[in-house]
Amino acid sequence: MPNFPILDDGSVPGFLKDLFKTRIVGLKKLKSSEQSIAFKFKVNRRNYILRIASTDQGFFKDQFVRNNYFSKELPVPKTYYIGKMGQNYYSVTSACPGKLLDDFSDNYLIKSVSKVLDVCHAIYSADVSKTTGFGDWDQLGNGRYVSWSDFLLSVKDRYREGSYWPEGYFMSVYGAMERRVKYCPNIRKLIHGDLGSNNILVNRGKVSGVIDWSDSKYGDFVYDVAYLGFWVDVMPYRKVFPHYFKSKDVVIVNYKERFDCYTLNLALSILIYYSDSKDLNGFTYVKSRLDKFVKAI
């Protein structure tokens, strides 16, 4: 994952005025993600989002998804600008109406399980036949790996020993993941990669936007529900996911093994990120969740 951008917030109004050549109204800083800073603003009565990051890769992926996979069921904001802003990169997109699922109560989240599963199915249904490869993909839509298993096993290549890692911990979890890879089919579907309530917007009871595709991949669609299951405690995604897809005539074989494999994979990836970033609090929190998961499987 890229580094968090360094930004003087005071430079933003002038930058936007120069970009749009007109008056900017209602500039407001939004809650930042781990990779970008965001602002909402209005120009000529239209709402926009400015995002600033240390790399433009995610912005081009957002644009690619909008241009190639957008549908009524998979609403993705339109990208208007991508460019350089000092030492950082920026994108300007349309602002989706409504608010993030993250900003609703737990009771509302529980009632919204079907909405999130509808998003999962819309992502699953995207036609990726004009692209190639597996795992993380580039701004042209092509994956880096020749097979899904190659991507899963590549997490080992990114591991570096460090003071945060207990001796033998990585290889113990990696071994548990590796034993389950044989159950994971070499299917090629679109994966969001960071599908949480912080990246889904709802307006008037309907999903109005699915944002931040920087971690998107090609591979087994069960990966997205493993991500949901790892982070979200209040909703029974793991339990209801296969039943929902069965109602869509999609039968998921070896579901438990696939779910467990992907949970181990994504947790190791996140731990590597926090270790490389020297973020002990983040590392400790994710490790505690992973330890709890490992004990249960």
TISE-744645 format. One line per 10 residues: number of its first residue (from 1); for each residue y, x, z of N, C-alpha, C. Coordinates in steps of 0.02 Angstrom, whole numbers, plus 50000, padded with zeros to 5 digits. Layout:
// TISE-744645
NUM) Y X Z Y X Z Y X Z  ... $
//
This chain:
// TISE-744645
1) 49941 50042 50000 50000 50000 50000 50063 50044 50000  50117 50021 49968 50178 50061 49965 50215 50061 50031  50263 50109 50037 50305 50113 50096 50355 50056 50098  50380 50041 50157 50431 49989 50164 50498 50016 50139  50536 49977 50101 50599 50002 50073 50652 50013 50126  50695 50061 50114 50754 50074 50156 50814 50045 50121  50851 50000 50154 50905 49963 50121 50963 49952 50168  51023 49960 50141 51084 49939 50175 51099 49868 50153  51090 49820 50199 51098 49749 50181 51168 49735 50153  51217 49775 50174 51285 49764 50151 51295 49776 50077 $
11) 51247 49810 50045 51253 49824 49974 51229 49766 49930  51196 49718 49961 51165 49664 49922 51215 49617 49888  51267 49592 49923 51314 49545 49890 51345 49575 49827  51369 49637 49831 51400 49668 49773 51350 49679 49716  51289 49698 49735 51238 49709 49684 51224 49644 49645  51217 49589 49681 51202 49525 49648 51260 49501 49606  51321 49512 49631 51380 49491 49593 51384 49529 49527  51369 49594 49529 51369 49635 49468 51313 49613 49421  51256 49594 49450 51199 49574 49408 51211 49509 49372  51238 49459 49408 51248 49393 49379 51317 49382 49348 $
21) 51363 49428 49362 51431 49424 49334 51466 49360 49355  51450 49336 49414 51482 49275 49439 51475 49272 49514  51500 49219 49544 51502 49212 49616 51432 49196 49643  51415 49228 49699 51351 49217 49734 51365 49174 49795  51324 49123 49805 51335 49075 49860 51273 49075 49906  51286 49067 49971 51232 49055 50020 51182 49110 50027  51204 49173 50022 51158 49229 50029 51130 49231 50100  51063 49231 50105 51029 49230 50170 50968 49275 50168  50962 49318 50219 50904 49361 50224 50845 49322 50250  50787 49331 50218 50726 49296 50238 50681 49343 50278 $
31) 50629 49314 50306 50580 49354 50343 50546 49404 50296  50547 49467 50315 50519 49519 50272 50443 49520 50275  50412 49543 50221 50341 49557 50222 50331 49631 50241  50270 49655 50240 50257 49725 50256 50277 49771 50199  50290 49743 50140 50304 49784 50082 50373 49772 50051  50407 49718 50070 50470 49703 50036 50519 49667 50082  50583 49670 50063 50637 49634 50095 50658 49579 50048  50674 49520 50074 50690 49463 50032 50754 49429 50053  50791 49403 50004 50851 49364 50015 50849 49302 49971  50878 49248 49996 50886 49187 49957 50960 49178 49942 $
41) 50976 49154 49882 51045 49143 49864 51049 49092 49808  51111 49073 49792 51121 49021 49742 51173 49044 49691  51160 49030 49627 51207 49043 49573 51209 48981 49529  51269 48954 49519 51277 48895 49477 51228 48839 49497  51222 48828 49562 51181 48774 49591 51106 48785 49584  51086 48844 49562 51015 48860 49558 50996 48909 49613  50938 48898 49644 50915 48941 49698 50872 48997 49672  50884 49057 49698 50848 49117 49677 50824 49156 49738  50775 49199 49726 50751 49246 49776 50759 49317 49750  50790 49360 49791 50793 49431 49777 50743 49466 49822 $
51) 50698 49505 49793 50651 49545 49833 50661 49618 49816  50658 49660 49868 50670 49732 49861 50611 49769 49891  50584 49817 49853 50525 49854 49875 50531 49927 49852  50486 49968 49876 50487 50039 49858 50452 50053 49791  50420 50002 49763 50388 50007 49698 50395 49942 49661  50393 49944 49595 50400 49883 49555 50332 49854 49533  50278 49886 49553 50212 49864 49530 50197 49791 49546  50211 49771 49609 50199 49703 49629 50241 49653 49591  50302 49672 49574 50347 49627 49538 50320 49613 49468  50295 49665 49435 50267 49655 49369 50203 49613 49372 $
61) 50165 49619 49426 50105 49578 49434 50125 49505 49445  50178 49493 49484 50203 49424 49492 50221 49395 49424  50256 49435 49384 50277 49412 49318 50217 49398 49273  50167 49441 49276 50108 49433 49234 50071 49368 49253  50063 49356 49318 50029 49295 49339 50067 49233 49316  50133 49234 49324 50173 49178 49301 50165 49167 49226  50167 49220 49187 50164 49214 49114 50095 49197 49087  50042 49212 49126 49975 49204 49100 49931 49153 49136  49945 49140 49200 49900 49098 49240 49935 49038 49272  49999 49031 49260 50036 48975 49288 50007 48908 49265 $
71) 50005 48860 49311 49985 48792 49295 50016 48745 49347  50007 48681 49336 50031 48632 49385 49997 48643 49452  49934 48662 49450 49895 48673 49511 49908 48742 49541  49935 48788 49501 49950 48855 49525 50023 48872 49509  50069 48844 49547 50140 48856 49535 50161 48925 49559  50188 48964 49513 50211 49032 49527 50283 49038 49504  50328 49066 49545 50398 49070 49525 50409 49111 49462  50460 49092 49424 50479 49128 49364 50518 49191 49381  50502 49246 49348 50539 49309 49358 50594 49315 49306  50655 49328 49330 50713 49336 49285 50732 49409 49275 $
81) 50729 49448 49328 50748 49518 49323 50700 49562 49363  50686 49621 49337 50652 49674 49373 50689 49739 49356  50706 49778 49406 50742 49839 49391 50748 49886 49451  50789 49937 49443 50800 49988 49494 50862 49970 49534  50859 49982 49599 50916 49970 49644 50920 50030 49692  50959 50080 49672 50961 50141 49711 50894 50175 49711  50867 50189 49770 50800 50220 49774 50745 50168 49775  50763 50104 49774 50715 50050 49776 50709 50014 49709  50666 49963 49708 50659 49919 49650 50672 49847 49672  50693 49806 49625 50709 49737 49643 50679 49689 49591 $
91) 50671 49627 49612 50656 49573 49565 50695 49512 49587  50714 49472 49538 50746 49408 49551 50703 49354 49520  50682 49307 49561 50640 49252 49538 50672 49185 49556  50645 49133 49527 50665 49065 49549 50640 49055 49620  50675 49013 49657 50655 48997 49726 50614 48933 49725  50554 48936 49753 50513 48876 49757 50541 48829 49810  50541 48764 49798 50565 48717 49849 50517 48714 49908  50542 48691 49965 50500 48684 50024 50502 48745 50068  50450 48752 50109 50446 48809 50154 50375 48835 50160  50368 48895 50187 50303 48926 50194 50258 48888 50242 $
101) 50194 48886 50227 50146 48857 50274 50151 48890 50342  50168 48954 50342 50175 48992 50404 50226 48961 50452  50273 48924 50424 50327 48896 50465 50311 48826 50493  50252 48801 50478 50231 48736 50504 50190 48745 50568  50179 48691 50603 50140 48692 50664 50066 48703 50649  50028 48723 50700 49956 48732 50692 49923 48666 50672  49947 48611 50698 49919 48545 50681 49927 48531 50606  49985 48549 50579 49997 48539 50507 49951 48586 50467  49943 48647 50491 49900 48695 50456 49829 48669 50451  49804 48641 50506 49736 48614 50507 49729 48558 50456 $
111) 49781 48517 50450 49780 48462 50402 49788 48486 50330  49809 48549 50321 49824 48575 50255 49767 48615 50225  49709 48615 50257 49652 48654 50231 49637 48636 50159  49637 48571 50143 49621 48550 50075 49672 48576 50025  49735 48580 50045 49787 48606 50000 49773 48679 49983  49755 48718 50034 49741 48789 50023 49678 48797 49979  49628 48756 49991 49567 48759 49950 49581 48739 49878  49627 48692 49868 49648 48675 49800 49679 48735 49765  49718 48774 49803 49747 48835 49775 49692 48885 49757  49643 48892 49802 49586 48936 49788 49551 48917 49723 $
121) 49542 48852 49713 49508 48829 49652 49551 48840 49591  49617 48831 49597 49662 48844 49541 49661 48918 49521  49659 48962 49571 49654 49034 49557 49587 49049 49524  49533 49020 49550 49466 49028 49522 49464 49005 49449  49502 48953 49432 49500 48923 49365 49542 48960 49314  49582 49008 49335 49625 49045 49288 49582 49081 49236  49604 49079 49173 49568 49110 49118 49588 49184 49113  49543 49228 49134 49558 49301 49134 49524 49337 49075  49502 49299 49026 49462 49327 48971 49501 49376 48927  49567 49374 48929 49607 49419 48887 49621 49486 48921 $
131) 49594 49494 48981 49604 49557 49018 49535 49589 49031  49536 49649 49059 49474 49685 49071 49473 49715 49141  49414 49737 49163 49408 49775 49224 49403 49733 49287  49389 49769 49342 49380 49738 49408 49427 49771 49459  49433 49739 49516 49474 49766 49570 49548 49760 49555  49588 49804 49585 49660 49803 49576 49677 49812 49502  49726 49773 49478 49744 49777 49407 49817 49798 49398  49832 49823 49338 49899 49850 49323 49944 49796 49294  50004 49815 49274 50054 49767 49251 50036 49736 49183  49985 49765 49150 49960 49735 49088 49901 49689 49100 $
141) 49881 49684 49164 49828 49637 49182 49758 49666 49179  49751 49731 49174 49684 49762 49168 49664 49797 49233  49602 49784 49255 49576 49811 49317 49558 49885 49311  49557 49919 49369 49546 49991 49371 49472 50010 49371  49427 49964 49386 49357 49981 49396 49312 49946 49344  49255 49977 49330 49211 49950 49279 49165 49895 49306  49159 49891 49372 49117 49839 49402 49146 49819 49470  49126 49762 49494 49149 49737 49559 49123 49782 49616  49061 49803 49610 49033 49846 49662 49069 49913 49665  49090 49939 49607 49129 50002 49607 49193 49994 49647 $
151) 49225 49937 49639 49286 49925 49678 49270 49923 49752  49220 49885 49771 49203 49877 49842 49188 49945 49874  49148 49985 49840 49127 50050 49868 49183 50101 49867  49235 50090 49827 49290 50139 49821 49332 50144 49884  49323 50097 49931 49361 50101 49993 49346 50167 50029  49287 50193 50019 49268 50257 50050 49311 50314 50024  49331 50311 49961 49371 50364 49931 49441 50368 49961  49464 50313 49989 49532 50310 50016 49535 50328 50091  49476 50335 50121 49474 50349 50192 49489 50423 50206  49532 50434 50256 49547 50501 50280 49540 50501 50356 $
161) 49504 50549 50382 49496 50553 50454 49564 50562 50488  49572 50531 50546 49634 50537 50582 49624 50519 50655  49676 50529 50694 49671 50519 50766 49659 50446 50785  49677 50399 50740 49668 50329 50757 49595 50307 50754  49556 50342 50713 49487 50320 50700 49439 50349 50752  49403 50307 50790 49350 50333 50833 49297 50368 50791  49266 50419 50818 49217 50457 50781 49159 50413 50756  49146 50416 50692 49091 50378 50663 49107 50306 50649  49167 50283 50667 49182 50211 50661 49184 50188 50588  49220 50225 50547 49226 50204 50477 49158 50200 50444 $
171) 49117 50251 50450 49053 50252 50416 49006 50199 50443  49013 50181 50506 48972 50127 50534 48988 50061 50501  49053 50045 50495 49073 49983 50464 49059 49985 50389  49074 50043 50358 49061 50051 50286 48987 50041 50271  48944 50067 50313 48872 50059 50303 48851 49986 50305  48880 49948 50351 48865 49877 50356 48888 49841 50293  48946 49861 50267 48971 49832 50205 48926 49851 50146  48909 49915 50142 48869 49941 50086 48802 49905 50081  48772 49889 50137 48707 49855 50137 48712 49784 50108  48771 49757 50106 48781 49688 50082 48805 49686 50009 $
181) 48824 49743 49981 48851 49744 49913 48800 49716 49863  48736 49727 49875 48684 49703 49828 48684 49627 49821  48714 49592 49869 48716 49519 49865 48778 49494 49827  48822 49540 49809 48887 49521 49780 48883 49522 49704  48891 49465 49672 48884 49460 49599 48941 49495 49562  48926 49519 49504 48975 49554 49462 49014 49503 49420  49042 49453 49455 49081 49402 49420 49154 49422 49420  49190 49397 49371 49259 49419 49361 49306 49359 49361  49334 49346 49420 49382 49293 49429 49447 49322 49456  49501 49285 49449 49565 49306 49478 49562 49298 49554 $
191) 49587 49348 49589 49591 49348 49662 49663 49361 49682  49690 49322 49728 49759 49334 49750 49762 49398 49790  49717 49406 49838 49713 49467 49877 49753 49467 49942  49799 49420 49949 49839 49415 50010 49855 49341 50022  49804 49300 50014 49814 49227 50014 49815 49201 50085  49874 49201 50114 49883 49175 50181 49939 49124 50182  49950 49095 50240 50002 49043 50247 50072 49071 50238  50078 49138 50238 50143 49170 50225 50158 49177 50151  50111 49158 50108 50121 49164 50036 50109 49098 49999  50106 49043 50035 50098 48977 50005 50155 48933 50030 $
201) 50193 48903 49984 50247 48858 50001 50227 48786 49989  50251 48742 50031 50236 48671 50026 50302 48632 50026  50305 48582 49983 50364 48538 49980 50340 48466 49972  50362 48424 50018 50343 48352 50016 50268 48342 50012  50232 48383 50050 50160 48374 50055 50119 48406 50000  50152 48439 49952 50116 48471 49897 50133 48545 49893  50085 48585 49870 50097 48656 49861 50148 48666 49806  50202 48701 49822 50257 48710 49775 50263 48782 49750  50226 48827 49780 50229 48896 49758 50176 48940 49789  50148 48986 49749 50102 49037 49774 50133 49104 49754 $
211) 50153 49143 49803 50195 49202 49791 50159 49267 49811  50190 49323 49792 50170 49391 49810 50099 49408 49788  50093 49426 49724 50029 49443 49694 50017 49518 49691  50052 49557 49732 50047 49630 49728 49977 49656 49743  49939 49620 49783 49871 49642 49800 49817 49606 49760  49837 49574 49705 49790 49536 49665 49737 49581 49633  49678 49551 49623 49620 49587 49598 49581 49542 49549  49532 49572 49516 49481 49534 49479 49414 49548 49512  49376 49494 49521 49310 49501 49551 49285 49435 49578  49249 49438 49633 49219 49379 49663 49271 49338 49702 $
221) 49278 49275 49684 49329 49232 49714 49318 49220 49789  49258 49234 49815 49245 49227 49886 49289 49276 49927  49313 49328 49894 49355 49378 49928 49417 49345 49959  49447 49298 49924 49507 49265 49951 49493 49226 50015  49436 49191 50017 49422 49153 50078 49402 49199 50135  49373 49257 50119 49360 49306 50172 49426 49330 50202  49476 49339 50161 49542 49358 50186 49570 49304 50231  49566 49242 50208 49590 49186 50249 49552 49183 50315  49487 49190 50312 49446 49186 50372 49460 49242 50421  49478 49300 50396 49491 49357 50440 49556 49349 50480 $
231) 49607 49319 50448 49672 49316 50479 49688 49250 50514  49659 49195 50491 49680 49130 50515 49626 49100 50561  49643 49094 50624 49594 49070 50673 49591 48994 50678  49647 48960 50663 49651 48888 50678 49617 48845 50625  49600 48873 50568 49571 48832 50514 49501 48857 50496  49454 48810 50484 49383 48828 50473 49369 48844 50400  49406 48892 50371 49397 48907 50300 49326 48928 50283  49298 48971 50325 49231 48997 50309 49180 48941 50303  49185 48892 50347 49136 48838 50348 49144 48790 50290  49207 48772 50275 49217 48718 50226 49220 48743 50154 $
241) 49232 48807 50143 49242 48834 50076 49183 48820 50029  49120 48835 50048 49065 48823 50002 49054 48749 49987  49067 48706 50036 49060 48634 50025 49113 48608 49977  49173 48634 49984 49227 48614 49938 49209 48634 49867  49187 48696 49857 49171 48718 49789 49110 48683 49761  49063 48665 49804 49005 48626 49780 49028 48559 49753  49080 48530 49783 49108 48467 49758 49141 48476 49689  49156 48539 49672 49184 48555 49606 49129 48582 49559  49066 48571 49578 49009 48593 49539 49003 48669 49535  49025 48703 49587 49018 48776 49592 48974 48791 49653 $
251) 48913 48814 49641 48867 48830 49696 48873 48905 49711  48884 48922 49773 48893 48992 49794 48829 49016 49828  48791 49059 49794 48729 49086 49823 48746 49147 49866  48704 49159 49916 48714 49216 49962 48785 49217 49991  48808 49159 50009 48878 49153 50031 48892 49195 50093  48849 49192 50143 48862 49228 50205 48866 49304 50193  48819 49330 50153 48819 49402 50140 48882 49423 50102  48903 49382 50055 48963 49398 50017 49025 49394 50061  49030 49341 50100 49087 49333 50145 49091 49392 50193  49035 49410 50223 49034 49465 50272 49053 49531 50238 $
261) 49026 49543 50179 49040 49605 50143 49115 49612 50129  49146 49558 50106 49216 49562 50088 49261 49566 50149  49240 49535 50203 49279 49541 50265 49279 49613 50289  49222 49645 50288 49217 49715 50308 49259 49759 50261  49256 49745 50197 49293 49785 50148 49368 49779 50158  49392 49718 50163 49465 49709 50169 49491 49735 50235  49451 49727 50288 49472 49753 50354 49478 49829 50353  49429 49862 50321 49433 49935 50315 49494 49956 50274  49509 49919 50221 49567 49934 50179 49631 49929 50219  49636 49877 50260 49696 49868 50301 49702 49923 50354 $
271) 49646 49942 50384 49647 49995 50433 49668 50062 50401  49646 50075 50341 49667 50135 50305 49743 50134 50295  49769 50077 50276 49842 50070 50267 49880 50085 50331  49858 50056 50386 49893 50067 50449 49884 50139 50473  49827 50169 50461 49816 50238 50480 49862 50284 50440  49865 50273 50374 49908 50314 50331 49982 50304 50348  50000 50244 50371 50069 50228 50389 50088 50250 50459  50039 50276 50496 50049 50296 50566 50072 50238 50609  50044 50179 50596 50060 50118 50633 50003 50104 50682  50009 50130 50742 49955 50123 50791 49947 50051 50814 $
281) 50002 50014 50822 49998 49945 50844 49961 49902 50793  49979 49911 50729 49945 49874 50676 49871 49892 50672  49856 49956 50677 49787 49980 50674 49746 49951 50731  49774 49953 50791 49738 49929 50850 49724 49854 50846  49774 49817 50821 49766 49744 50816 49711 49726 50766  49713 49757 50707 49663 49742 50655 49593 49765 50678  49590 49823 50710 49525 49848 50734 49495 49800 50785  49536 49770 50827 49510 49723 50877 49481 49661 50843  49513 49639 50789 49487 49581 50752 49422 49600 50716  49421 49659 50688 49361 49682 50653 49303 49691 50702 $
291) 49317 49720 50760 49264 49729 50810 49233 49662 50829  49275 49613 50838 49252 49546 50856 49208 49517 50800  49229 49528 50738 49190 49503 50681 49123 49538 50676  49123 49604 50684 49060 49643 50678 49009 49621 50730  49032 49606 50790 48987 49584 50843 48955 49516 50827  48989 49476 50786 48966 49408 50772 48918 49404 50713  48915 49457 50672 48873 49452 50611 48804 49484 50623 $
//
